[in-house]
């Protein structure tokens, strides 16, 4: 948050005095990063609470919703930047690039890329889609700063190329919208309980079928909660088995799926007689 606040002030301040549409847009991108940080903190604080009577599956969907909000925020920022850039071109507004604008863009690239690698490593370690989404928020800011650096450098070396500044701002906006769409789409598909990939379902069926006593499996259902997957599966067994034997087969299926598939954290097994 401190890094995003500092970059926002630096880029908007320098962009304002140099009339650089691209750098101002990049500054507001850092503002959206700052807002994204707040959303992620809220999502992590609530989303990592233990399951309770009102939320028997836990609170991870709050974290997913936080990721969705980040995606929507990115899309909105991107559209706003495009509108402002097109308006600047229409009004023939000329930027006045300087070494300060080049320095601000270069500093942003280094800091935001470092933040990306740090944040994505933490997100993967704690299996948080919201933190990983926020890491990509940092990466888009770094990429956008590359476009800004090219645009302001072009204007600095040749003032007649002033349209390069607005072009860089539009490129920034398109990058922001693309990542925002990807993040929000992924979160939305999880919220509406879209099934995992057919390959994962096939893997679940294959592993469960390897258990001794499991004659066949069917009616496999899976749902995602953050990076975790909850599975329901029906296992067909010999009808002459005792309740204890059927129970042992069910537990063996559950242990194997959790051990072999990293994302699977909970399995509910139904025993059906042949």
Legacy VTK file of the C-alpha trace (Angstrom):
# vtk DataFile Version 3.0
C-alpha trace
ASCII
DATASET POLYDATA
POINTS 274 float
0.000 0.000 0.000
2.870 2.376 0.821
4.493 1.653 -2.552
1.233 2.228 -4.431
0.545 5.466 -2.570
4.039 6.782 -3.304
3.869 5.824 -6.993
0.402 7.350 -7.356
1.581 10.704 -5.965
4.779 10.668 -8.032
3.131 9.818 -11.368
0.090 12.091 -11.053
2.237 15.005 -9.821
4.823 14.670 -12.605
2.126 13.888 -15.190
0.110 16.958 -14.237
3.005 19.374 -14.641
4.195 17.755 -17.871
0.635 17.380 -19.201
1.334 13.709 -19.872
-1.972 11.885 -20.318
-0.166 8.538 -20.199
1.605 9.229 -16.899
-1.558 10.609 -15.264
-3.437 7.499 -16.411
-0.663 5.352 -14.958
-0.965 7.285 -11.698
-4.672 6.520 -11.489
-3.811 2.895 -12.213
-1.683 2.992 -9.059
-4.691 4.495 -7.261
-6.744 1.499 -8.372
-3.931 -0.725 -7.043
-4.244 1.031 -3.698
-7.999 0.415 -3.650
-7.338 -3.187 -4.660
-5.012 -3.603 -1.678
-7.788 -2.481 0.665
-10.292 -4.873 -0.960
-7.865 -7.791 -0.651
-7.160 -7.069 3.017
-10.897 -7.081 3.730
-11.370 -10.248 1.678
-8.533 -12.074 3.446
-9.682 -10.957 6.907
-13.226 -12.289 6.376
-12.520 -15.022 3.833
-10.087 -16.948 6.040
-12.518 -17.273 8.972
-13.316 -20.814 10.039
-16.611 -22.464 9.101
-19.508 -21.732 11.451
-23.209 -22.557 11.761
-24.234 -19.939 9.199
-21.367 -20.743 6.802
-20.735 -24.518 6.969
-18.422 -24.365 3.938
-16.375 -21.519 5.414
-16.073 -17.923 4.188
-13.776 -18.307 1.175
-16.392 -16.961 -1.229
-15.878 -13.558 0.416
-12.294 -13.755 -0.827
-13.557 -14.707 -4.292
-15.919 -11.733 -4.255
-12.974 -9.476 -3.354
-11.144 -10.793 -6.419
-14.226 -10.104 -8.547
-14.366 -6.524 -7.285
-10.711 -6.006 -8.226
-11.502 -7.180 -11.772
-14.477 -4.823 -12.094
-12.380 -1.955 -10.717
-9.697 -2.598 -13.342
-12.245 -2.613 -16.171
-13.740 0.683 -14.974
-10.320 2.351 -14.699
-9.403 1.129 -18.197
-12.554 2.543 -19.781
-12.031 5.889 -18.029
-8.450 6.123 -19.314
-9.556 5.433 -22.907
-12.209 8.156 -22.727
-9.714 10.679 -21.340
-7.067 9.797 -23.938
-9.456 10.065 -26.883
-10.673 13.413 -25.529
-7.058 14.657 -25.319
-6.446 13.675 -28.950
-9.686 15.347 -30.059
-8.769 18.568 -28.222
-5.205 18.439 -29.612
-3.696 18.558 -26.111
0.114 18.361 -26.302
2.176 16.764 -23.562
5.539 18.179 -22.487
7.681 15.160 -21.723
10.803 15.666 -19.625
13.462 13.592 -17.932
11.206 13.617 -14.849
8.427 11.799 -16.752
10.909 9.212 -18.016
12.301 8.760 -14.500
8.821 8.349 -12.972
7.858 5.669 -15.510
11.147 3.807 -15.043
10.852 3.821 -11.245
7.294 2.502 -11.524
8.405 -0.428 -13.717
11.045 -1.563 -11.218
8.893 -1.217 -8.091
5.724 -2.744 -9.561
7.542 -5.735 -11.067
9.171 -6.410 -7.683
5.771 -6.151 -5.994
4.318 -8.601 -8.537
6.865 -11.327 -7.814
6.581 -10.881 -4.054
2.774 -10.799 -4.008
2.260 -13.739 -6.374
4.619 -15.893 -4.278
2.621 -15.093 -1.133
-0.689 -15.703 -2.949
0.423 -19.157 -4.125
1.783 -20.060 -0.700
-1.474 -19.254 1.104
-3.625 -20.364 -1.872
-5.451 -17.037 -2.150
-7.046 -16.072 -5.500
-7.556 -12.528 -4.216
-3.849 -12.051 -3.440
-2.830 -13.638 -6.755
-5.315 -11.356 -8.515
-3.780 -8.383 -6.775
-0.330 -9.550 -7.888
-1.502 -9.385 -11.507
-2.787 -5.923 -10.689
0.853 -5.021 -9.921
2.050 -6.733 -13.120
-0.404 -4.742 -15.287
0.868 -1.559 -13.680
4.441 -2.554 -14.545
3.443 -3.358 -18.137
1.502 -0.134 -18.430
4.523 1.788 -17.193
6.570 0.195 -19.997
4.086 1.584 -22.523
4.185 4.962 -20.763
7.993 4.974 -20.790
8.013 4.384 -24.556
5.367 7.072 -25.116
6.970 9.808 -22.994
10.437 8.995 -24.328
9.135 9.394 -27.891
7.646 12.793 -27.038
10.813 13.835 -25.188
13.061 13.124 -28.162
10.597 14.513 -30.738
7.792 16.832 -29.493
5.974 16.377 -32.816
5.221 12.802 -31.766
2.944 14.074 -28.990
0.227 11.596 -30.013
2.509 8.808 -28.742
1.582 9.890 -25.216
-2.152 9.344 -25.791
-1.432 6.129 -27.689
0.549 4.842 -24.695
-2.336 5.734 -22.396
-4.767 3.735 -24.561
-2.393 0.751 -24.589
-2.271 0.974 -20.797
-6.054 0.987 -20.676
-6.403 -2.069 -22.913
-3.937 -4.017 -20.745
-5.887 -3.037 -17.639
-9.237 -4.066 -19.156
-7.870 -7.418 -20.366
-6.546 -8.435 -16.949
-9.656 -7.069 -15.217
-11.877 -9.187 -17.452
-9.792 -12.307 -16.801
-9.866 -11.856 -13.014
-13.587 -11.030 -12.798
-14.541 -13.872 -15.163
-12.620 -16.425 -13.096
-14.249 -15.210 -9.869
-17.726 -15.148 -11.445
-17.414 -18.736 -12.705
-16.504 -19.841 -9.186
-19.412 -17.980 -7.590
-21.928 -19.706 -9.891
-20.357 -23.115 -9.051
-18.919 -23.873 -12.471
-17.443 -27.380 -12.456
-13.651 -27.832 -12.591
-12.049 -28.984 -15.826
-13.125 -32.348 -17.353
-9.508 -33.485 -16.916
-9.759 -33.029 -13.144
-13.082 -34.924 -12.980
-11.516 -37.754 -15.003
-8.542 -37.802 -12.598
-10.909 -38.071 -9.622
-12.743 -40.978 -11.275
-9.477 -42.753 -12.086
-8.012 -42.452 -8.590
-11.220 -43.498 -6.833
-11.494 -46.551 -9.080
-8.053 -47.739 -7.931
-9.276 -48.415 -4.382
-9.815 -52.102 -3.549
-13.521 -52.809 -3.184
-14.607 -49.812 -5.296
-16.235 -51.610 -8.240
-17.093 -48.340 -10.018
-17.802 -44.655 -9.368
-20.434 -42.255 -10.686
-22.209 -38.927 -10.054
-18.970 -37.049 -9.401
-19.581 -33.426 -8.424
-16.967 -30.813 -7.573
-17.082 -27.148 -6.610
-14.371 -24.554 -6.079
-13.997 -22.357 -3.009
-10.981 -20.175 -3.611
-8.120 -22.487 -4.522
-9.762 -25.432 -2.744
-12.067 -28.034 -4.297
-14.902 -29.883 -2.546
-15.866 -33.247 -4.063
-18.927 -35.485 -3.843
-18.690 -38.977 -5.315
-20.771 -42.177 -5.386
-18.848 -45.445 -5.056
-20.427 -48.778 -6.002
-19.465 -51.766 -3.791
-20.439 -55.387 -3.223
-23.882 -55.395 -1.492
-22.774 -58.242 0.795
-20.186 -56.085 2.556
-20.766 -54.966 6.125
-21.416 -51.330 6.987
-17.906 -51.165 8.462
-16.317 -52.503 5.263
-18.255 -50.021 3.124
-17.215 -47.224 5.473
-13.542 -48.218 5.204
-13.730 -48.147 1.389
-15.304 -44.672 1.494
-12.558 -43.378 3.778
-9.877 -44.901 1.552
-11.344 -43.053 -1.456
-11.404 -39.772 0.481
-7.803 -40.120 1.709
-6.503 -40.989 -1.765
-8.188 -38.044 -3.495
-6.961 -35.558 -0.870
-3.428 -36.993 -0.983
-3.136 -37.196 -4.795
-4.858 -33.957 -5.855
-3.461 -30.857 -4.155
-6.573 -28.691 -4.601
-8.986 -31.245 -3.104
-9.519 -30.513 0.591
-12.817 -32.263 1.371
-14.529 -35.357 -0.061
-18.015 -36.670 0.691
-18.411 -40.292 -0.428
-21.757 -42.063 -0.906
-21.664 -45.866 -0.877
-24.073 -47.581 -3.305
-24.692 -51.354 -3.439
-23.938 -53.124 -6.723
LINES 1 275
274 0 1 2 3 4 5 6 7 8 9 10 11 12 13 14 15 16 17 18 19 20 21 22 23 24 25 26 27 28 29 30 31 32 33 34 35 36 37 38 39 40 41 42 43 44 45 46 47 48 49 50 51 52 53 54 55 56 57 58 59 60 61 62 63 64 65 66 67 68 69 70 71 72 73 74 75 76 77 78 79 80 81 82 83 84 85 86 87 88 89 90 91 92 93 94 95 96 97 98 99 100 101 102 103 104 105 106 107 108 109 110 111 112 113 114 115 116 117 118 119 120 121 122 123 124 125 126 127 128 129 130 131 132 133 134 135 136 137 138 139 140 141 142 143 144 145 146 147 148 149 150 151 152 153 154 155 156 157 158 159 160 161 162 163 164 165 166 167 168 169 170 171 172 173 174 175 176 177 178 179 180 181 182 183 184 185 186 187 188 189 190 191 192 193 194 195 196 197 198 199 200 201 202 203 204 205 206 207 208 209 210 211 212 213 214 215 216 217 218 219 220 221 222 223 224 225 226 227 228 229 230 231 232 233 234 235 236 237 238 239 240 241 242 243 244 245 246 247 248 249 250 251 252 253 254 255 256 257 258 259 260 261 262 263 264 265 266 267 268 269 270 271 272 273
